[in-house]
Amino acid sequence: MTESLPKSINDLSRWGVDLTEATVLALRGVMQRGWFVLGREVQAFESEFAQYLGVKHAVGVASGTDALLLALRAVGIGGGRVIVAANAGAYGTLAVLAAGGKPVFVDVEPQTGLMDLEAASRTIALGDIAAVIVTHLYGRMHAMGDFVKAAKAKGVTVIEDCAQAHGARRGGVAAGAVGDVGCFSFYPTKNLGALGDAGAVITSNSAVAERLTRLRQYGWSEKYRIGLTGGMNSRLDEIQAAVLRLRLTQLERWNEERRGVARRYASGISNPRIFVPPVGESEYVAHLFVVRTSDRDSLLYHLRARGVPFDIHYPIPDHHQPALAPSFTDCSLPETEAWAREVVTLPCFPGMRPEEVDAVVSAINDW
């Protein structure tokens, strides 16, 4: 059995291998030019990524978390209240806190784990909300067009966290292009991953893009002249940009391979104790394939015994995190807490073989 199983939930040695020679040539070119930060590779990637997503601007930064933080600063939330979901690893929550804002948690949908936009709308109606971060969790793009229109009518900025949704689309519109700003991580395990940390912020608002380009480099208006407060050192380097340019050409293919794995899981898992969230079409890029069970400890023991790799995304809701919980003692998020108790992540990546998926399915159904 074990020989038919993948060795991890996301075997990075198995995808992108066909780009190895091109990657070496691209990196050699960077080395030969001797320009390593914010050069022509970054400029080219920003242009190509913006074109791919159908927006005017993409601004490369050092990580996905920096993308969220700089986006919040660029849109000017100040010390405002920002709506976030509490089941997405706390990345948005930490960015809000770092930006000087106050996180306001709303619950999630029971079927998908995505933010409950009706709950978010009710919170906005109460007033005093500066922005909302909508996370396209697990590679599923939220249906948020009407919500964005209503939020904008109330003067609320909508930031999309697209760290798990590169290339997802609804009605031909890409994740990140619906709200005011979209934030991406290119951590190696992402659908579009670099060889280390990297990120980007996208927008069609030229004023916001201009502030972002300053804020990522100390707030400089020109070299050594600080024109904006809140600046930091968060620059996308040339090596990562060169890699991302190559990998962007393969993103659609890789996303379709991920969807194929997800469909095989969804059609094969028949254990009544397992809930399989819906598998979508273009709006779903299967960044992580998650299932739920009310008896997770037993399932994990079984999977471990069968040699099936797994993970949990994510085990601790933001309002229960030890460093954050004292500030959110009155917070009740039953669906969020249920997801944290029950979710299990199964292997899903480009290049995963059908027999490997079937071996995982067999182990799940035998439990």
NORTALIN-V741085 format. One record per residue. N is the residue number from 1. RES is the residue in one letter. OMEGA is omega in whole degrees, -180 to 180 (NA if undefined). BURIAL is + if it has 9 or more other ideal C-beta (glycine too) atoms within 8 Angstrom, else -. D_FIRST is the distance of its C-alpha to the first C-alpha in Angstrom with 2 decimals. Layout:
n={N:N}
res={RES:RES}
omega={OMEGA:OMEGA}
burial={BURIAL:BURIAL}
d_first={D_FIRST:D_FIRST}
//
This chain:
n={1:2:3:4:5:6:7:8:9:10:11:12:13:14:15:16:17:18:19:20:21:22:23:24:25:26:27:28:29:30:31:32:33:34:35:36:37:38:39:40:41:42:43:44:45:46:47:48:49:50:51:52:53:54:55:56:57:58:59:60:61:62:63:64:65:66:67:68:69:70:71:72:73:74:75:76:77:78:79:80:81:82:83:84:85:86:87:88:89:90:91:92:93:94:95:96:97:98:99:100:101:102:103:104:105:106:107:108:109:110:111:112:113:114:115:116:117:118:119:120:121:122:123:124:125:126:127:128:129:130:131:132:133:134:135:136:137:138:139:140:141:142:143:144:145:146:147:148:149:150:151:152:153:154:155:156:157:158:159:160:161:162:163:164:165:166:167:168:169:170:171:172:173:174:175:176:177:178:179:180:181:182:183:184:185:186:187:188:189:190:191:192:193:194:195:196:197:198:199:200:201:202:203:204:205:206:207:208:209:210:211:212:213:214:215:216:217:218:219:220:221:222:223:224:225:226:227:228:229:230:231:232:233:234:235:236:237:238:239:240:241:242:243:244:245:246:247:248:249:250:251:252:253:254:255:256:257:258:259:260:261:262:263:264:265:266:267:268:269:270:271:272:273:274:275:276:277:278:279:280:281:282:283:284:285:286:287:288:289:290:291:292:293:294:295:296:297:298:299:300:301:302:303:304:305:306:307:308:309:310:311:312:313:314:315:316:317:318:319:320:321:322:323:324:325:326:327:328:329:330:331:332:333:334:335:336:337:338:339:340:341:342:343:344:345:346:347:348:349:350:351:352:353:354:355:356:357:358:359:360:361:362:363:364:365:366:367}
res={M:T:E:S:L:P:K:S:I:N:D:L:S:R:W:G:V:D:L:T:E:A:T:V:L:A:L:R:G:V:M:Q:R:G:W:F:V:L:G:R:E:V:Q:A:F:E:S:E:F:A:Q:Y:L:G:V:K:H:A:V:G:V:A:S:G:T:D:A:L:L:L:A:L:R:A:V:G:I:G:G:G:R:V:I:V:A:A:N:A:G:A:Y:G:T:L:A:V:L:A:A:G:G:K:P:V:F:V:D:V:E:P:Q:T:G:L:M:D:L:E:A:A:S:R:T:I:A:L:G:D:I:A:A:V:I:V:T:H:L:Y:G:R:M:H:A:M:G:D:F:V:K:A:A:K:A:K:G:V:T:V:I:E:D:C:A:Q:A:H:G:A:R:R:G:G:V:A:A:G:A:V:G:D:V:G:C:F:S:F:Y:P:T:K:N:L:G:A:L:G:D:A:G:A:V:I:T:S:N:S:A:V:A:E:R:L:T:R:L:R:Q:Y:G:W:S:E:K:Y:R:I:G:L:T:G:G:M:N:S:R:L:D:E:I:Q:A:A:V:L:R:L:R:L:T:Q:L:E:R:W:N:E:E:R:R:G:V:A:R:R:Y:A:S:G:I:S:N:P:R:I:F:V:P:P:V:G:E:S:E:Y:V:A:H:L:F:V:V:R:T:S:D:R:D:S:L:L:Y:H:L:R:A:R:G:V:P:F:D:I:H:Y:P:I:P:D:H:H:Q:P:A:L:A:P:S:F:T:D:C:S:L:P:E:T:E:A:W:A:R:E:V:V:T:L:P:C:F:P:G:M:R:P:E:E:V:D:A:V:V:S:A:I:N:D:W}
omega={-173:-180:178:-175:173:-177:179:180:-180:-173:-176:178:-173:180:-174:-179:-179:177:-173:-178:179:179:179:179:180:-180:177:178:177:-180:-178:179:177:177:-166:-178:176:178:-173:177:177:180:-179:180:179:180:-177:-180:177:179:180:-177:178:177:-177:-171:166:-178:-178:179:-170:-178:176:177:175:178:179:-179:-179:176:179:178:-177:179:171:179:-178:177:-173:179:-175:178:176:169:-174:-176:-172:173:175:-177:177:180:180:178:178:180:180:179:180:-179:179:177:175:-174:168:-176:-176:178:-178:-175:-172:-173:177:-180:175:-174:174:176:177:179:178:179:177:-178:179:176:175:174:-179:-174:174:174:178:-179:175:-167:176:-179:-179:179:-179:172:-167:-177:-179:179:-180:179:-179:180:180:178:178:-179:-178:178:179:178:178:172:-173:-175:180:-171:179:176:176:-177:171:-179:180:-180:-174:170:-177:-176:-177:-179:180:-175:174:-176:-176:167:174:173:-171:-178:-177:178:169:-173:175:176:179:179:176:179:178:172:178:178:170:177:-175:179:177:179:180:177:179:-179:176:-175:-180:-179:171:-174:-179:167:168:-173:178:179:-176:-178:180:171:180:180:-179:176:-179:-173:173:-178:-174:-179:180:179:179:178:-178:177:178:-175:177:-180:-178:-172:-179:179:-180:179:180:176:177:178:179:176:-178:179:-180:174:-173:-180:-175:-177:-177:180:-176:179:-179:172:178:178:-177:175:-176:180:-176:-180:-174:-179:169:176:174:175:-176:171:179:174:179:180:-172:-178:179:179:-179:176:-180:-179:179:180:180:179:-180:177:-180:173:178:179:11:-169:-175:175:-176:-176:174:178:-174:-178:-175:-172:-179:180:-174:-176:-178:-174:178:-178:-172:-179:177:-178:177:177:-179:-180:-164:-171:175:180:-180:180:178:-179:176:-180:176:-173:-180:-179:176:176:-179:179:176:178:180:179:179:-177:179:-178:NA}
burial={+:-:-:-:+:+:-:-:+:-:+:+:-:+:+:+:-:-:+:-:-:-:+:-:-:+:+:-:+:+:-:-:+:-:-:-:+:-:+:-:+:+:-:+:+:+:+:+:+:+:-:+:+:-:+:-:+:+:+:+:+:+:+:+:+:+:+:+:+:+:+:+:+:+:+:-:+:-:-:+:+:+:+:+:+:+:+:+:-:+:+:+:+:+:+:+:+:-:+:-:+:-:+:+:+:+:+:+:+:-:-:+:+:+:+:+:+:-:+:+:+:-:+:+:-:-:-:-:+:+:+:+:+:+:+:+:+:+:+:+:+:+:-:+:+:-:+:+:-:+:+:+:-:+:-:+:+:+:+:+:+:+:+:+:+:+:+:+:+:+:-:-:+:+:+:+:+:+:+:+:+:+:+:+:+:+:+:-:-:+:+:+:+:+:-:-:+:+:+:+:+:+:+:-:+:-:-:+:+:-:+:+:+:+:+:+:+:-:+:+:-:-:-:-:-:+:-:+:-:-:+:+:-:+:+:+:+:+:+:+:+:+:+:+:+:+:+:+:-:+:+:-:-:+:+:-:+:+:+:-:+:+:+:+:+:+:-:+:+:-:-:-:-:+:-:+:+:-:+:-:-:-:+:+:+:+:+:+:+:+:+:+:+:-:-:+:-:-:+:+:-:+:+:+:-:+:-:+:+:+:-:-:+:+:-:-:+:+:+:+:+:-:-:+:+:-:-:+:-:-:-:-:+:-:+:+:+:+:+:+:-:+:+:+:+:+:+:+:+:+:-:+:-:-:-:+:+:+:+:+:+:+:+:+:+:-:+}
d_first={0.00:3.81:5.51:5.50:6.89:10.59:12.17:14.81:16.35:18.70:17.93:21.55:20.95:19.63:22.69:26.29:25.58:27.88:30.63:30.60:33.70:35.60:34.77:36.14:39.26:39.76:39.49:41.85:44.28:44.25:44.91:47.72:49.42:49.43:49.20:46.20:46.84:48.00:48.82:48.49:44.67:44.74:47.54:45.76:42.49:44.47:46.27:43.20:41.19:44.20:44.68:41.05:41.38:44.90:46.77:49.68:48.39:45.34:45.89:43.35:42.83:40.80:38.08:37.18:38.73:41.88:41.87:42.12:44.76:46.86:46.70:48.03:50.79:51.63:52.19:54.23:52.79:54.80:54.36:53.38:50.89:47.63:45.29:41.60:38.45:37.04:33.29:32.68:32.36:36.16:36.72:39.45:40.95:41.28:42.85:45.35:46.32:46.69:48.90:51.14:50.18:49.11:45.78:46.18:43.01:42.38:39.54:36.74:35.84:33.56:31.64:31.01:31.79:34.48:37.98:40.12:42.86:45.21:45.09:45.68:48.63:50.12:49.89:51.57:54.30:55.21:56.24:55.91:52.61:52.55:49.13:45.71:42.34:40.03:36.39:34.22:31.15:27.51:28.91:30.98:34.65:36.98:39.71:42.60:45.48:47.84:46.98:47.85:51.17:52.04:51.10:53.20:56.08:56.00:55.94:52.36:50.33:46.80:44.25:40.81:37.87:35.72:33.39:30.37:32.01:33.01:34.03:33.81:36.87:38.78:41.59:41.34:42.00:39.54:38.24:40.79:43.64:44.51:45.86:48.31:45.80:42.10:40.10:37.05:34.75:33.27:31.03:28.29:25.57:27.94:27.87:30.78:30.20:32.35:31.65:32.90:34.84:36.97:38.27:40.88:43.25:44.40:47.53:50.31:52.87:54.66:56.26:52.96:51.48:54.50:54.14:50.47:51.37:53.86:51.82:48.90:51.44:53.52:55.44:57.48:59.89:60.57:59.60:60.37:62.02:60.20:61.00:58.42:57.35:53.70:52.67:49.96:48.24:45.27:45.29:42.61:42.65:42.96:39.72:37.61:39.80:39.36:35.55:35.75:38.09:35.62:32.66:34.82:35.08:31.32:31.00:31.40:28.71:26.24:27.17:26.56:23.06:22.42:23.99:21.77:18.62:20.54:21.67:18.24:17.27:20.67:20.56:17.09:17.27:19.28:19.03:22.77:22.41:21.23:23.95:23.11:26.13:27.69:26.57:29.72:31.11:33.06:33.54:29.82:28.05:24.77:25.17:22.89:20.88:21.73:21.40:23.45:23.27:26.01:23.72:21.95:21.70:19.76:17.31:16.90:16.40:13.60:11.87:12.57:11.13:7.69:8.15:9.46:12.72:15.83:19.59:22.75:25.47:27.80:28.12:31.90:34.47:37.28:39.90:37.95:37.46:39.41:41.78:42.44:42.50:46.14:47.32:45.56:46.25:47.49:44.48:42.69:39.68:37.79:35.39:34.63:33.94:31.69:29.53:29.35:28.28:25.66:24.09:20.49:19.49:16.19:15.29:17.84:19.48:20.97:18.83:15.58:14.04:13.85:10.32:9.43:11.83:10.55:7.06:9.48:11.82:9.79:9.32:13.02:14.21:12.84:14.88}
//
